[in-house]
């Protein structure tokens, strides 16, 4: 049955792709975004757009003119490195912004709230791949705020004094990549950063020795997981990893990217810099819980997904 769904941060990379998935499934979508990093061109024409900030309750209130059946809370500051430069910005947006969303959901008795958490919640994992029941000891300010937001959401779902049942779900997303991820923002999305560098012929910068590894998951797979969980009672009150379950080192990523551009380390400028604060050495998701409870598993192979982003980047730069 069609629903009316609010997507916060719906002009950004992840939010806009989720909004498209929801609209494709026949839902009505309301988007709130302050356009700080999101772009108006990403917004689906069938969505209702409210320019506003989750830090401002009055802006959120504008989205609830009609009944909202579910909220996809994606909006937030999304840079581990920048969180060290301005911890308060992360605190206000990722924590206070989430509390504002929770308050609106309670006020309007919205029965469903899904939250964008992060792999950074784990900090330095006890072992890999990481399971959802592992210790959460974030070492980056960004991870601290994302985990705090997650716990606010999940704790609210446990309350029995609301006068209605609020079903909550949190997704700890690993390295999401795909079309619409910024090719120019040096703080978000290493896949797109390297593709942007290669497309423009710029030096590729690697922080650390490049041996650090990540779990890259395509946005199409992430969108399926979110959209497929709305009415799935097995997801209620649960936290899920969303990753591919496969680890790729930064050095391998550079080599794969350059090869796609017909280049290699011998004919391209690559420079190494000291590792940055808050960097997790290795991350890999155990996705068995999502497979079991959601019936979800990633379908996009990394090489295919990477090539799709490269094709998209080529179309963008060709039009300039």
Buried (B, 14 or more C-beta within 10 A) or exposed (E): EEBBBBBBBBBBBBBBBBBBBBBEEEBBBBBBBBBEBBBEEBBBEEBBBBEBBBBBBEBBBEBBEEEBBBBBBBBBBBBBBBBBEEBEBBBBBBBBBBBBBBBBBBEBEBBBBBBBBBBBBBBEBEEBBBBBEBEBBBBBBBBBBBBBBBBBBBEBBEEEEEEEEBBBBBBBBBBBBBBBBBBEBBBBBBBBBBBBBBBEEEEBBBBBEBEBBBBBBBBBBBBBBBBBBBBBEEBBBBBBBBBBBBBBBBBBBBBBBBEBBEBEEEEBEBEEEEEEEBBBEBBBBBBBBBBEBBEBBBEBEBEEBBEBBBEBBEEEEEEE
